[in-house]
């Protein structure tokens, strides 16, 4: 039986709900604990009648940790390896977010050293796919929703900053392999992401093309400390997770995600 309540991710949010589906499909009994702060019950509503699935509304932490690449801050090394300590402004506008992720890893490792129980840490790079919140403020969902509505697509800065976009199914595969296929004394961290790099402007143009939108691109001021480059080095994941690497590339993943948001918007933005 797997008990999953990762830090930085909840069973009812985008990633957590996909992970629950995967684990149930493999025959596991799943007990989820979620406070619904970042998730939505509609993401797991179809699982509520499953005999092997339970959900408890509560706050608690178990020793499985899924963090995001914010731990690297605005990196000076490219691509980013797990042994890179990052480049973070501890007093900047993003410091609470960035340093919170770094602190979480530190706390989990202290827990591991103190109690000796298995801890697994992964670092999730930009992930997108169905079940994203229509108003979550993430770049992929923002661009798709703006394009489908015919609104201006907003790019912060000149759009030359780069990101690496990973489809949700590839992330879930990596997470499951980290839990199932690594020895107890392997804590990570392990980068889970797609190393194919795109500029934000390239992403915007691709979304406009795939949606057939008439949206125009407009530029707004770049927020302070916004990272200029994000690209994971996934050598460790390939070595430790049975040759894992992303299979779904940006165009195919965007088409699946666009179809999801088209359905949500057809219902007035209401999720079932």
SULCORSUL-V123196 format. One record per pair of residues at least 6 apart in sequence whose C-alpha atoms are under 8 Angstrom apart, sorted by the first residue. I is the first residue (numbers start at 1). J is the second residue. Records with the same first field share a line. If there is no record, write none. Layout:
I = J  J
This chain:
1 = 28  29  30
2 = 28  29  30  31
3 = 30  31  32  62
4 = 11  30  31  32  33  62  64
5 = 11  32  33  34  60  61  62  64
6 = 61  62  63  64  65  66
7 = 61  64  65  66  67  104
8 = 65  66  67  68
9 = 15  16  66  67
10 = 16  17  33  34  36  38  39
11 = 17  19  20  32  33  34  39
12 = 34  36  38  39  40  41  42  43  44
13 = 36  38  39  40  43  131  132
14 = 39  43  129  130  131  132  133
15 = 168  172
17 = 43  44
18 = 168  169  172
19 = 172
20 = 30
21 = 47
22 = 172
23 = 29  30
24 = 30  52  53
28 = 52
29 = 52  53
30 = 52  53  54
31 = 53  54  55  56
32 = 53  54  55  56
33 = 55  56  57  58  59  60
34 = 55  56  57  58  59
35 = 57  58  59
36 = 57
42 = 271  272
43 = 131
47 = 53
48 = 54  55
63 = 108  118  119  120
64 = 119  120  121
65 = 105  108  119  120  121  122
66 = 121  122  123  124
67 = 101  105  121  122  123  124
68 = 101  122  123  124  125  126
69 = 123  124  125  126  230
70 = 97  98  101
71 = 86  88  98  99  101  102
72 = 80  84  85  86  87  88  98
73 = 86  87  88  89  98  227
74 = 86  87  88  225  226  227  228  229
75 = 86  87  88  227  228  229  230
76 = 86  87
77 = 84
78 = 229  230  231
79 = 230  231  232  233
80 = 230  231  232  233
81 = 191  232  233  234
82 = 189  190  191  233
88 = 95  98  99
89 = 95  225
90 = 96  99
92 = 224  225
93 = 224  225
94 = 224  225
105 = 121
108 = 119
109 = 119
112 = 118  119
118 = 184  185  187
119 = 184  186  187
120 = 178  179  186  187  188  189
121 = 187  188  189  190
122 = 175  188  189  190  191  192
123 = 189  190  191  192
124 = 171  191  192  193
125 = 164  165  166  191  192  193  194  231  232
126 = 163  164  165  166  193
127 = 165  166  167  168  171  193
128 = 140  141  165  166  167  168  257
129 = 167  168  253  254  256  257
130 = 168  256  257  260  261
131 = 260
132 = 141
133 = 141
134 = 141  142  145  261  269
135 = 141  142
136 = 142
140 = 203
142 = 153
143 = 153  154  204  207
144 = 207  211  258  261
145 = 261
146 = 152  153  215
147 = 153  207  208  211  213  214  215
148 = 211  213  262
150 = 213  214  215
151 = 215  216
152 = 215  216  217  218
153 = 204  215  216  217  218
154 = 217  218  219  220
155 = 200  201  217  218  219  220
156 = 219  220  221  222  223
157 = 219  220  221  222
158 = 201  219
159 = 199  200  201
160 = 199  200  201  228
161 = 199  200  227  228  229
162 = 197  198  199  200  228  229  230
163 = 197  198  199  200  229  230  231
164 = 193  194  195  196  197  198  230  231  232
165 = 193  194  196  197  198  250
166 = 193  194  246  248  249  250
167 = 246  248  249  250  253
169 = 248
170 = 245  246  247  248
171 = 192  193  246
173 = 244
174 = 192  237  241  244  245
177 = 241  242
178 = 241
181 = 241  242
182 = 240  241
190 = 234  236  237
191 = 232  233  234  236  237
192 = 232  234  237
193 = 231  232  234  246
194 = 231  232  245  246
195 = 231  232  233  234
196 = 231
197 = 230  231
204 = 217
206 = 251
207 = 254
208 = 214  215
210 = 254  255
211 = 258
234 = 245
237 = 243  244  245
238 = 244  245
264 = 270  271
